[in-house]
């Protein structure tokens, strides 16, 4: 995806001893927390947020939502030429829905060579908590309000390596826990055959602090939200799935050409203001 080729008495620096009872799917209404706005339809994501004029011209396409890389030390396009609070406000006024993506530290066994320099360190729980706090801070600066989703991008990794999988899961759980504590909705993006398979295994094991929304990449297939073999059929349902079904494709709409990834969405989108 990102390539150019609640309060608790326990210490925030240590994982909770109780890891049971998975937290999967959208947050329930009530309990003082508003349900997030959701979107069903097609979305694209691209490394560099396009100019507002391009977004205006792309209204001619059949996309209705856009993924934007709003933060994280692992972003391939760290210097966003156009993305800002004002940009988000303008594309929101045009009618676009926004999927905010945070590319933080990557798994210790990440596959991509261009992500080796941003691997998770020796204290994954503490690091996940810190980066979750950073995601919340960056989201607030961009005008992305609580009850919005924040999607953690974890590129493909060798999840069958036990120690690596343990550290990656600890980081992801801590990130989710911190994001939730500020009333944002933690989402997770990864390859269907690595990170997504790993998260579903954790769900079946009853692990808690898992993502609320699953954005799975399986390219060269028809868009399908419900038939993904890496996910239990009833997991991350309803309104909690995104399928990235194609990547690094070039499209032209309204006279503007952009290289994008294609997605089918039935999931939360940002509330801006």
N, C-alpha and C positions, 0 to 999 in steps of 0.2 A: 504494500500500500504506500508507505512513505519512502519511496526510493525514486531517484532520478535516473537511473538505469532501471454516631450517637454517643453521647458521653458514656464513659465507663470508668469504673474505679481502678481498673488495671492500668499499669504503666503503658504509655504510648510507645515506649521504646522496646517493648517485648510482646511477642505474639500471645494472644489469649490461650490459656491452657485448654479451654473447651472449644474444640474445632467442629463440633457436630451441628447438625441442622442447617442445611444449605439455604441461603437467601437468594432465590432465583426468581426472576420475573419482575414485572413492574411493581412499584410500591403500591400497597393498598390505599384506597381512599380513606379519609378519616384519620384520627389520631393527630390532628393538627398539621398534617402534611398534605399539600395539594398534589393531585395526580398530574404528571407531566403531560404536556401537549404531545400528541402523536401524529404521525404522517404515514400514509400508505401511498406508494407510488415509486417512481424511478428517481434515482439520485446519482450524481457524479461527484467524484473527488479528484482533486488535482493538487500537485505539490505546492504550486504557487497560486494563491488566490487571484483570480483574474480581475482586471479593471472593472469598475462598475458598468462602464459602457458595454463591455463584453457580456456581463451578466444580463444587462437589459436586452441585448441582441439575442442571447440564448433563451429568452422567453419563447422564441420560435420553436425550440426543441420540445420533446415530451418529458424532459426532466423537471421536477418540481422542488428538489432539494439539492443542497451542495454540502460536501464535507470540507471543512477548513481546519488547517493545522495551527491552532491558536497558541501552543506552548510546548515545552519539553526540550530537554537538552539533546535529544536524539533526532530532532527534526532534520530531514534532508534539506529543506528550504527554510533555514532558520531566519534568514533576512527576508521577511515578507514585504514586498514592494507596495502592496495595496491594502492588506488586511489591517483593519483598525476598528475601533468602536464605531466610527462614522461609516466605514464600509459596511459593517454588519447592519447598521440602522438603514442604510440606503437599500441594500439587497432585500432586507425584510420588508421595506415599503414597496418594493417591486413584486412582492409575493413569494419570494424564495423562502424555503424552510432550511434551517442550518443544523448540521451535524458537527459539533465541535470535537476535534481530535487532538489528543495530547500524546506526543511521542517522547516518553521519558526514557529512563535507563532500560536496557534490553537484557534479555536472559543471558546468563554466563555462557550458555552454549548456543547463542544465536548463530544462525547459519550465514547471514549476509556479511560479507567482508567489510562493507562500509558502516557496519554497526558495532564492530569489535571494540572500538574506542569508547563506547558508552555502555559497557556491560555493568550489571548490578555488582556492587561491591561485597564486602565481608559481612555486612549487617543489613540483610535485605528487608527486614521488618522496619527498622528505623528509616532506611532509605525510602521505602515505599510510603511511609507516613509523611516524610518530608516532601516528597514529590507530589503526593496527594494534596498537601497544603499549598504547594506551589501552583498546582492546577486550579485549585479554588481561587487563589489570589489572581492568577492571570485571567480566569473567567470573569471575575468581578470587574477587573480593569477594562475588559472588552464589552461590558454591559450584558454579559450572559448571566441571567438571574437564577437563583436557587429554584429547585424543581426541574431544572434543565438537565439533560444528560451530558456527561463528559466521557468521551470514549478513549480508553487507554489503548494505544497502538503497541502491540508486542509482536514484532516480526518473527517469522518461523524459527523455531529452536528445536534442539534434539531432546524432546521431553522424556524419552526413554532412559536418559542418563539420570539416575536416581538423585544424586546430590544436586545436580543442576535443576531438576524438576522441583525439588523441595525448596530451593532458594527462590526460584521464579514464582512459585505459588505463594510463598511468604510475602514477597514484594507485592504481588497483585492483590492479595487479601488486605494488606496494610493500606495500600493505595485506595482500595474500595472503601475500607472502613473510615478513612479520613474524609474522603469525598462525601460519603453518606452523612457523616457527623455535621456537615455544613448544609445538609438538605439538597445536595445535588444527587443525580442518579448515575452510578458508575456503570459504564458500558465497557466492553472489551472487544478489540479487534485482533484477529490472528488468522493464520492459515488453518483451514479445517482439519488438515492432517497433522498439525502440531499443537499449537496453543488451544485451539477449540476442543480437540480430542482430550487434551489434558484437563481442561476445565470441566468437561462433562464427566470424566472419571472422578474428579474431586466431588462433583455433585452427587454421583452415585455412591460415593463413600461417605456422604453426609457432612462434608466440610462446610463451614459457615464462611460468611464474608466474601461470597463469590459475586461476580458481576450480575447486575440486574438485566442487562441487555447483551445479546451475543451478535457480533458482526463477524461473519465467517467468510473467508475467501476460498472459493473453489471456482477456478477459472475454467474456461472452455466447456461450460455446461449451460443448459438453459436456466434462466432465473427461477429459483424455487426456494421458497421460504420454509416449507414444511417437510421436504423430503431429504434433508441433509443427513447422511448416514452417520456422521460423527456426533450427532445430537440425539438424545432421547426425544421421541416424538412429542411428548408433553412438556418437555423442558423449555424454559424461556418462552413461555406462552402465557397470555396472548400479547400482541403488540410489543414484542421484545426480540425481534430478529431482523437482521439485515444480511442479505446475500450479495457479496461482491462476486459477480460472475464473469467479469472480463477486466483486463488491466492493460495499461499502456497502449490504449487505442486512440486514434486521432479522429476527431469529429469536427464538422464545420456547420455552424448555424448562424443565421443572420449576418453572414459575411465574416465571421470570426472563427478561427481554428484553434482548438485546445486539445492537448493530450490528456486523457482522463482514464479513470477506472469507472466501470459501470456497476451500479448497485440496484437491487430491488429492496425496498424498505417497508417494514411494518413495525415502527419503533418510535420512541420519544425523540423530539427535536427541541431545539433551544427556544426558550422564551427570552426575548431581548427587551432591554429598556434601561 
